[in-house]
Amino acid sequence: MTPPTALAPSLEEEVDPLTADFYRQALRALNEAQIPFLVGGAFAHACYTGIRRPTKDLDLFIRRQDYERIARLMQGRGWRTEMSYPHWLAKVYHGREFIDLIFNSGNGLTPVDERWFQGNFQADVLGVPVRIANAEDGLLSKAFIMERERYDGGDIAHLLQATAERLDWAQLLERFGPHWRVLLAHLTLFGYIYPGERHRIPAWVMATLTGRLADETRSPPAQDPHVCAGTLLSREQYLHDVTKLGYVDGRLTPASTMTGQDVASWTEAIPAKPADPASTGAA
């Protein structure tokens, strides 16, 4: 992707000053140690779309093989590190504030590899020069987040609205690979959300994806693998399918890097929901 014409400001006002100082120190430490990382999350989204919003943490994309070195660096600063979920996420804590170190996606589909570190451009985040995660990678990682409590479809639509002409569409199709239906779903919704801007998605991209859809419709699978890929979109909403209906969990197929233990730990971490007043008889 070619760089946007303008990047968002440093975003100082979106972060508490003490928290911003923690983030700033961590970013500078990583720069000084020359450890590759990319800023993602709300900061990167603001750079691409101009949408500014408060953020509870700082998302840094790293390669898994760099985690131990980063952990030692952060511990040397007096901060606590934690491998929260070995299949995708670690954290750095300074009191109650934290930084997410992301080396895969929660569904195990998008490990951070060398492709993430190609063609990045720089921005000043909290006054520190950093490299920003490419819009294509941000789109890829957000496209599969479809939980009841969090759906990133709005972020996808805004990324497309802001960057459609600059995206590397050939790479994006290659990166989605067998999960192309997820990309098609978001592109279809983009045309619904912005009906006057449907033309901004290249015609060849839509023709390629709808052609695949037509081919699959005409040629049903030779055998039913009885897989539920819904777990790649939501860790909770399709548990019924894999625990009660006998479907194979999509996260336990070669599509994902997750193990059975990873799935169990990630399922156990689903936030507990308060009791429904209607079910308890409460007013």
C-alpha positions in Angstrom: 0.0 0.0 0.0 1.2 3.5 -0.7 1.3 5.8 2.3 -1.7 8.0 3.0 -1.4 11.7 2.2 -1.5 12.6 5.9 -1.1 10.8 9.2 -3.0 11.4 12.4 -1.5 13.6 15.0 0.5 12.1 17.8 -2.7 11.2 19.8 -1.5 12.6 23.1 -5.0 13.8 24.0 -6.4 10.2 23.6 -4.3 8.8 26.4 -3.9 9.7 30.0 -0.5 11.5 30.5 0.9 8.9 32.9 -0.1 6.1 30.6 1.3 7.9 27.6 4.6 8.2 29.4 4.7 4.4 29.9 3.9 3.8 26.2 6.5 6.4 25.2 9.2 4.8 27.3 8.4 1.3 25.9 8.5 2.5 22.3 11.8 4.3 22.8 13.3 1.2 24.5 12.3 -1.0 21.5 13.7 1.5 19.1 17.0 1.8 20.9 17.3 -2.0 21.1 16.5 -2.2 17.4 13.8 -4.9 17.9 11.3 -5.0 15.0 7.7 -4.0 16.0 4.7 -2.4 14.4 2.1 -0.2 16.1 -1.4 -1.3 15.4 -4.8 -1.0 17.1 -6.4 2.4 17.6 -3.2 4.3 16.8 -2.8 2.7 13.4 -6.5 3.0 12.7 -6.3 6.7 13.4 -3.4 7.1 11.0 -5.3 5.5 8.1 -8.8 6.8 8.8 -8.4 9.9 10.9 -10.9 8.4 13.4 -9.6 9.2 16.9 -10.9 7.4 19.9 -9.7 6.7 23.5 -7.8 3.5 23.8 -7.3 1.3 26.9 -3.9 -0.2 25.7 -1.2 0.0 23.1 -1.2 -2.8 20.5 2.3 -3.8 19.2 2.7 -6.5 16.6 5.9 -8.5 17.0 7.4 -11.8 15.8 7.0 -14.6 18.2 10.7 -15.3 18.2 11.4 -11.8 19.5 9.2 -12.1 22.6 11.8 -13.4 25.0 14.2 -10.6 24.1 11.4 -8.0 24.5 10.4 -9.5 27.8 13.9 -9.2 29.2 14.1 -5.6 27.9 10.8 -4.6 29.6 11.7 -6.4 32.8 14.9 -4.5 32.9 12.8 -1.3 33.1 10.9 -2.7 36.1 7.8 -3.7 34.2 6.1 -7.1 34.5 5.6 -9.3 31.4 3.2 -12.1 30.9 2.6 -14.7 28.2 -1.1 -14.4 28.5 -2.1 -16.8 25.7 0.9 -18.7 24.1 -0.8 -19.0 20.8 -1.2 -15.3 20.1 -0.7 -12.7 22.9 1.7 -11.5 25.6 1.4 -8.3 27.8 3.7 -5.8 29.5 2.3 -4.3 32.7 3.2 -1.1 34.5 0.8 -1.1 37.4 -2.6 -1.4 35.9 -1.6 -0.1 32.5 -0.5 -2.6 29.9 0.8 -3.0 26.4 -0.4 -5.9 24.2 2.4 -7.8 22.3 0.6 -9.6 19.5 2.2 -12.3 17.4 -0.8 -14.0 15.9 -4.6 -13.6 15.9 -6.8 -15.0 18.6 -8.1 -17.7 16.1 -4.5 -18.7 15.1 -5.0 -17.7 11.5 -2.7 -14.7 11.0 0.8 -15.2 12.6 3.0 -12.1 12.3 5.8 -13.0 9.9 8.2 -11.1 7.7 5.5 -10.0 5.3 4.1 -7.8 8.0 7.4 -5.8 8.0 7.5 -5.0 4.3 6.6 -1.6 3.0 5.6 0.0 6.3 5.8 3.7 6.7 6.6 5.8 9.7 4.4 8.0 12.0 5.0 9.8 15.2 3.0 8.1 18.0 3.2 10.0 21.2 6.2 11.8 19.8 8.2 8.6 19.0 8.9 7.7 15.4 7.5 4.2 14.8 6.5 1.9 12.0 2.8 1.3 11.5 1.2 -2.0 10.6 0.1 -2.1 7.0 -3.6 -1.5 6.3 -3.7 -4.8 4.6 -2.6 -6.6 7.7 -4.9 -4.6 9.9 -7.8 -5.5 7.6 -6.8 -9.1 7.6 -6.6 -9.4 11.4 -9.8 -7.4 12.0 -11.9 -9.2 9.4 -12.4 -12.3 11.6 -13.5 -10.5 14.8 -17.2 -11.1 15.0 -18.0 -11.7 18.6 -21.3 -10.7 20.2 -19.6 -8.1 22.3 -17.1 -7.0 19.6 -17.5 -6.8 15.9 -14.8 -5.0 13.9 -16.8 -4.7 10.7 -17.1 -1.0 11.2 -13.3 -0.7 11.3 -13.1 -2.7 8.1 -15.6 -0.4 6.3 -13.7 2.7 7.5 -10.4 1.3 6.4 -11.8 0.5 3.0 -13.4 4.0 2.8 -10.1 5.6 3.6 -7.7 3.5 1.6 -9.4 1.5 -1.1 -7.4 3.0 -4.0 -4.1 2.4 -2.2 -4.5 -1.2 -1.1 -2.5 -4.0 -2.6 -5.5 -6.0 -3.6 -3.6 -8.9 -5.2 -1.7 -9.4 -1.9 -4.9 -9.1 0.1 -6.6 -11.8 -1.9 -3.5 -14.0 -1.5 -3.4 -13.4 2.3 -7.1 -14.3 2.8 -6.5 -17.5 0.8 -9.1 -20.1 1.5 -10.9 -17.6 3.8 -11.9 -15.5 0.8 -15.6 -15.7 1.7 -14.9 -13.5 4.8 -13.3 -10.9 2.6 -16.2 -11.0 0.1 -18.7 -10.6 3.0 -16.9 -7.4 4.1 -16.7 -6.0 0.6 -20.4 -6.7 0.0 -21.2 -4.8 3.2 -19.0 -2.0 2.1 -21.1 -1.5 -1.0 -24.2 -1.5 1.3 -22.8 0.9 3.8 -21.5 3.3 1.1 -23.8 2.7 -1.9 -22.3 5.6 -3.9 -18.7 4.3 -3.5 -19.1 0.6 -4.5 -16.9 1.4 -7.6 -14.0 2.0 -5.3 -13.5 -1.7 -4.8 -11.8 -2.8 -8.1 -14.1 -4.6 -10.4 -11.6 -7.4 -11.0 -11.6 -8.1 -7.2 -15.3 -8.4 -7.0 -15.4 -10.5 -10.2 -12.8 -12.8 -8.9 -14.6 -13.4 -5.6 -18.1 -13.7 -7.0 -16.7 -16.0 -9.6 -15.3 -18.3 -6.9 -18.7 -18.1 -5.2 -20.5 -19.1 -8.4 -18.1 -22.0 -8.9 -18.6 -23.3 -5.4 -22.4 -23.0 -5.7 -22.3 -25.1 -8.9 -20.0 -27.7 -7.4 -21.0 -28.7 -3.9 -18.2 -30.4 -1.9 -17.6 -34.0 -2.7 -17.8 -34.9 0.9 -19.1 -33.2 4.1 -16.1 -32.5 6.3 -18.5 -31.5 9.1 -16.4 -28.6 10.1 -17.7 -25.5 11.8 -15.5 -22.6 10.8 -17.6 -20.2 12.9 -15.1 -20.6 15.8 -12.6 -18.7 13.6 -15.0 -15.8 13.8 -16.2 -16.0 17.4 -14.7 -18.1 20.2 -18.1 -18.3 22.0 -21.0 -18.2 19.6 -20.3 -21.6 17.9 -19.3 -23.6 20.9 -22.7 -25.3 20.7 -21.8 -26.6 17.3 -18.5 -28.2 18.4 -19.6 -29.4 21.8 -23.2 -30.5 21.2 -23.6 -31.1 17.4 -20.4 -32.9 16.7 -18.8 -30.4 14.3 -15.0 -30.3 14.0 -13.7 -27.0 15.5 -12.3 -24.9 12.7 -9.5 -23.9 15.0 -8.3 -27.5 15.2 -7.9 -27.9 11.4 -4.7 -27.1 9.5 -6.2 -23.6 8.8 -5.2 -22.5 12.3 -2.0 -22.8 14.4 -4.0 -23.4 17.6 -3.8 -26.6 19.7 -6.5 -28.2 21.8 -4.9 -26.6 24.8 -4.9 -23.2 23.2 -8.6 -23.6 22.4 -9.4 -24.7 25.9 -7.5 -21.8 27.4 -9.1 -19.3 25.0 -12.5 -20.7 25.8 -12.0 -20.5 29.5 -11.1 -16.8 29.2 -14.5 -15.9 27.8 -15.8 -13.2 30.1 -18.5 -14.4 32.5 -21.9 -12.7 31.8 -24.1 -11.2 34.5 -27.3 -13.1 35.2 -30.2 -12.1 33.0 -32.7 -10.3 35.2 -35.5 -11.9 33.3 -34.3 -15.4 34.1 -33.9 -14.6 37.8 -37.2 -12.8 38.2 -35.5 -9.5 39.0 -37.3 -6.3 38.0 
